[in-house]
Amino acid sequence: MTKQQNLSSDTIVDFIGNIFLRRGADSYLGEDVTMSEHMLQGAQLAEQSGASDEVVAAILLHDIGHYTSEFPEDSLEKGINNYHDEAGAAVLQSWFPALVTDCVKYHVAAKRYLCAIDPDYFAKLSDASVHTLKLQGGPMSAEEVRDFEQLRHRKEIVQVRLWDDEGKVAGVETPDFAYYAPLLQRVVDQHSKSRH
């Protein structure tokens, strides 16, 4: 499937799958895994824990913002292209429910939040994640922590972040994107029905 201006609930999953196929082998910011290996490991961890379809979708797609150049330009809201968390949420919001897009939008904030409230969390971060933490503003201030704790999907957002951190192990075997495609389509279809 090529880039198209008229993505729909019937084509978005194939469109994302094509991105995984073509771009998934890209290196992942100094980690020992590729981008697709990282996202698929997260989805597998979520599935193994018995997470809902929406939460599995969220962790599978949490880093899709690294590929927003693949989406039609009108899919992006202006001014957020430089931030993969916000950009990812923006390109997904037309097809996925708020739980999914909130987990994508706030997964970077969740790292900053956990660094602020849990002294042991920082020690578990990979070197690459420590580096990006500095670029992302470092641990949250007390005021930022209070604001984050008011988010309606905070529990799920934090859990997605924890799987994000765990899904960076070289050599782990996971199902491929095609395995998760039906799950994504269920989430998209359910969201589409709920809006009509």
C-alpha positions as CSV (number, residue, x, y, z in Angstrom):
1,M,0.0,0.0,0.0
2,T,1.4,3.4,-0.9
3,K,0.9,6.7,0.9
4,Q,-2.7,7.7,0.4
5,Q,-4.6,10.9,1.3
6,N,-7.8,9.1,2.3
7,L,-7.0,6.6,5.0
8,S,-10.0,5.0,6.6
9,S,-10.9,2.6,9.3
10,D,-10.8,-0.1,6.6
11,T,-7.2,0.7,5.5
12,I,-5.4,2.1,8.5
13,V,-4.2,-1.3,9.9
14,D,-2.8,-2.3,6.5
15,F,-1.2,1.1,6.2
16,I,0.5,0.7,9.6
17,G,1.5,-2.8,8.8
18,N,3.2,-1.6,5.7
19,I,5.2,0.9,7.8
20,F,6.3,-1.9,10.1
21,L,7.3,-4.0,7.0
22,R,9.3,-1.2,5.4
23,R,10.7,0.7,8.3
24,G,10.6,-1.7,11.2
25,A,14.2,-2.8,10.8
26,D,15.3,0.8,11.5
27,S,17.7,1.0,14.4
28,Y,16.1,2.1,17.7
29,L,18.0,5.1,19.1
30,G,21.1,3.2,20.4
31,E,19.2,0.2,21.8
32,D,20.0,-3.5,21.0
33,V,16.8,-4.0,19.1
34,T,15.1,-2.6,16.0
35,M,12.1,-0.4,16.2
36,S,9.7,-3.2,15.2
37,E,11.4,-5.7,17.6
38,H,10.9,-3.1,20.4
39,M,7.2,-2.5,19.7
40,L,6.4,-6.2,19.2
41,Q,8.2,-7.1,22.4
42,G,6.0,-4.6,24.2
43,A,2.8,-6.0,22.6
44,Q,3.9,-9.5,23.6
45,L,4.5,-8.5,27.2
46,A,1.1,-6.8,27.3
47,E,-0.7,-9.8,25.8
48,Q,1.1,-12.2,28.2
49,S,-0.2,-10.2,31.1
50,G,-3.8,-10.4,29.9
51,A,-4.1,-6.8,28.9
52,S,-7.1,-5.5,27.0
53,D,-7.0,-5.2,23.2
54,E,-6.8,-1.4,23.6
55,V,-3.7,-1.6,25.8
56,V,-2.0,-4.1,23.6
57,A,-2.7,-1.8,20.7
58,A,-1.3,1.1,22.7
59,I,2.1,-0.5,23.4
60,L,2.3,-1.9,19.9
61,L,1.9,1.6,18.4
62,H,3.5,3.7,21.1
63,D,6.5,4.7,19.0
64,I,4.6,5.1,15.7
65,G,5.4,8.8,15.9
66,H,8.9,8.1,14.8
67,Y,7.3,7.3,11.4
68,T,4.8,10.2,11.1
69,S,6.6,11.2,7.8
70,E,4.9,8.1,6.4
71,F,1.4,9.6,7.0
72,P,-0.3,12.1,4.7
73,E,0.7,15.6,5.7
74,D,-2.9,16.5,6.6
75,S,-2.9,13.8,9.3
76,L,-0.6,15.8,11.5
77,E,-1.6,18.7,13.6
78,K,0.8,21.6,13.0
79,G,3.6,22.3,15.5
80,I,4.0,18.8,17.0
81,N,6.0,17.0,14.4
82,N,9.2,17.1,16.4
83,Y,7.8,15.1,19.3
84,H,7.2,11.4,18.5
85,D,4.8,10.9,21.5
86,E,2.5,13.8,20.5
87,A,2.9,13.2,16.8
88,G,2.1,9.5,17.2
89,A,-1.1,10.3,19.1
90,A,-2.1,12.9,16.5
91,V,-1.9,10.5,13.5
92,L,-3.7,7.7,15.4
93,Q,-6.6,9.8,16.9
94,S,-8.8,9.5,13.9
95,W,-9.0,5.7,14.2
96,F,-8.2,4.7,17.7
97,P,-9.9,5.4,21.1
98,A,-8.6,7.9,23.7
99,L,-7.1,5.1,25.8
100,V,-4.8,4.1,23.0
101,T,-3.9,7.7,22.0
102,D,-3.4,8.8,25.6
103,C,-0.9,5.9,26.2
104,V,1.0,7.0,23.0
105,K,0.8,10.7,23.8
106,Y,2.0,10.4,27.4
107,H,4.5,7.5,27.3
108,V,7.4,9.9,27.4
109,A,5.8,11.9,30.2
110,A,5.4,8.6,32.1
111,K,9.1,8.1,32.1
112,R,9.6,11.5,33.5
113,Y,6.9,10.9,36.1
114,L,8.3,7.5,37.2
115,C,11.8,9.1,37.6
116,A,10.3,11.7,39.8
117,I,8.3,9.4,42.1
118,D,10.4,6.2,42.2
119,P,14.2,6.5,42.9
120,D,14.7,2.8,41.8
121,Y,13.1,3.4,38.4
122,F,15.9,5.6,37.0
123,A,18.5,2.8,37.7
124,K,16.5,0.5,35.5
125,L,16.6,2.7,32.4
126,S,18.8,1.8,29.4
127,D,21.7,4.2,28.6
128,A,19.8,5.4,25.5
129,S,16.7,6.1,27.6
130,V,18.8,8.0,30.2
131,H,20.1,10.1,27.3
132,T,16.7,10.9,25.9
133,L,15.3,11.6,29.4
134,K,17.7,14.6,29.5
135,L,16.4,15.8,26.2
136,Q,12.8,15.3,27.3
137,G,13.1,17.6,30.3
138,G,14.4,15.2,33.0
139,P,12.3,14.1,36.0
140,M,9.0,15.9,36.5
141,S,8.6,18.8,39.0
142,A,6.1,18.4,41.8
143,E,3.6,20.4,39.9
144,E,4.0,18.2,36.8
145,V,3.6,15.1,38.9
146,R,0.3,16.4,40.3
147,D,-0.9,17.2,36.8
148,F,0.1,13.8,35.5
149,E,-1.7,12.0,38.3
150,Q,-5.0,13.7,37.1
151,L,-4.8,12.0,33.7
152,R,-7.8,9.7,33.2
153,H,-5.8,6.8,31.9
154,R,-2.8,7.2,34.1
155,K,-2.7,3.6,35.3
156,E,-2.6,2.3,31.7
157,I,-0.1,4.9,30.6
158,V,2.3,4.0,33.3
159,Q,2.0,0.3,32.5
160,V,2.6,0.9,28.8
161,R,5.8,2.8,29.9
162,L,7.0,-0.1,32.0
163,W,6.5,-2.5,29.0
164,D,8.3,0.1,26.8
165,D,11.3,-0.1,29.1
166,E,11.2,-4.0,29.2
167,G,10.8,-4.4,25.5
168,K,14.5,-3.8,24.6
169,V,16.0,-7.3,24.8
170,A,18.0,-8.6,21.8
171,G,17.0,-12.0,20.5
172,V,13.5,-12.3,22.0
173,E,11.2,-14.1,19.6
174,T,7.8,-12.4,19.2
175,P,4.8,-12.8,16.8
176,D,5.0,-10.5,13.8
177,F,2.8,-7.5,13.0
178,A,0.4,-9.7,11.0
179,Y,-0.4,-11.6,14.2
180,Y,-1.6,-8.4,15.9
181,A,-3.4,-6.9,12.8
182,P,-6.8,-8.5,13.7
183,L,-6.5,-7.1,17.2
184,L,-5.8,-3.7,15.9
185,Q,-8.7,-4.0,13.5
186,R,-11.1,-4.9,16.3
187,V,-10.0,-1.8,18.2
188,V,-10.5,0.4,15.2
189,D,-13.9,-1.1,14.3
190,Q,-15.2,-0.8,17.9
191,H,-14.0,2.8,18.0
192,S,-15.7,3.5,14.7
193,K,-19.0,2.0,15.8
194,S,-18.9,4.0,19.1
195,R,-18.6,7.3,17.2
196,H,-21.7,6.6,15.0
